[in-house]
Amino acid sequence: MRKLRLTSSPRAAKRLAQLLKRPEVKIEFLVPILRELAPALLNQNGNSSSSSSAWLRNDLKSVETEIKYAGYLDQQHKAIERLKKAEQRTIPTWFDYGTVSGLSREMQEKLARVRPRTLAQASGIPGVTPAAVALVNVFIEIQARQQPV
């Protein structure tokens, strides 16, 4: 996969990226500016074939999508990291599944019977839903704060 580099000026690139983050701005609107900044890449008068033109259009759309959705992707990556950390959380031996409101009786009994050591192990139990594991995680934090030191 070829990497598209539109400009050698980092400041110009940042300004264009900030502009492109706006929902009403499309990358097609910026092509005249980009043509000035990177004439060799965006020159349509030269001997550009239709395949390279299609590649450029696709790459420009990819750049637009990455810039517009970068914030959402960062949030998703952070959420994934939080989930990975949560999966490593150990479940204390004193933890009482019966006190987890919102957890079905079947889920409470299953978790109490198996007594998983971590949230990752709990999520691996057949029938235990991600929502149940999330509830257990929240209640571990609540009960840990209430435990005498």
N, C-alpha and C positions, 0 to 999 in steps of 0.2 A: 504494500500500500504506500503510495507516494504521499509525502507530507507537503501540504500547501503552505507556502510562506508568502504572504501578500506584500509585506513591506519590511524594509530593513530598519525602519524607525520604530523603536518600541513605544515612544510617546504617541505617534500617530496611530499605531495599532491599538493602544489602550483607548484612545479617544473613539476610534471607530467601533471598538468592541462595546464601549459604554453606550454609544448611540444605537448599536444593533440590539441591545438588551431591551429597548423599548418595543412594546408589542406592535406599534403601528409602523415601525421601520423594518423593511425587508432588505435583504442583501442586494437585490437587484437595484435598489435605489442608490447603493454605494458604489456600483460598478464604475461610473464615470470617475469617481475619486480614486478608486483602486487602480483604474487604468493609468492615471497620472503617477501614482506611487510605484506601480510595478508594470510598466508598459510592456516589457518583454513577455511577461506572464499572461497579461490580459489583452494583448494586441490581437484584434480580430481581423485586421487588414492584411496581416502577413500570411504565411502559408499554413495557417492552422487548419488541420483536417477536422471533419465533423466528429471523429472519435475523440480527438483532444478537446474539442469544444464541449462535447457531452461530458467528458471527464471533468472539465473545469466547472461546468454547471453543477454537476453532482457534488464536487468538492466544495464549491461555494455554499451549497445548501447544507452540507455537513457542518461546515464552519458556523453557519448561522444557527443551526440546531444546537451545536455544542455551546455556543455563547449564550443563547437564550435560555437554555435549560441547565447551565452550570450550577446555579444555586440549588436547584432541585436535586441534582445529582450529588452535590456535596451533602445535603441533608440526608439523602438515602445512604450514602457511605457512612455517615456518622451513626445513623440508626442501626446499620448492619454491625458496626463496631460495638455499639452498646449491647446488641443482642449477643454477640460473641462473648463479650465480657460477662453478661448475665448467665450465659450457659455454663460458664466456669464456676459460677457461684455455688458454694456448698450449701446444702440444706442442713441446718443444725439438727442434732439428734433430738433436741427438746421441741422441735417444731410440731405444732398440732394442726393437722389438715382439717380437722373438724371445725376450726374457728374461721376458716376461709369462706366468708360469705360470697355467694355467687358461684361457688363450686358445687356441682351436683353431688348428691350423696354417693352415687356410683364412683365418681372421680375421687371423692374423699376416701372412700373405702379402698379403692385400687391403690392410691398413693400411700395410704397408711399400711397396707399389706406389703407392698414392694419396698417401701422406705428407700427411695433413690438417694444417693449421696450428693448428686449435683442436679441442677436444672436441666442440663443436657441429658442426663440419664432419665429424668422425669419425662422429657419430651420424646424419648425413645420408647416409652411404654405404650403398647398398642391401645388406642382409644383415648389417650390423653391428648387433648387439643392444645394448640399454641396459646389460645386464650386462657386455658386452665394454668398453663405454666407461667404465663404473665401474671395471673392473679396470685399464684403461689409466691412469685418473686416480690410482688408488692407487699404481701402479708409477711414475708420473711423480714423485710425492712421495718415494717410497723412493729412486729413482735420483738425484733432485736432492740429497738429503741425503748421498749417497755420492760425489757429484761433488767434485773438489778445487776449492777456492775460488780 
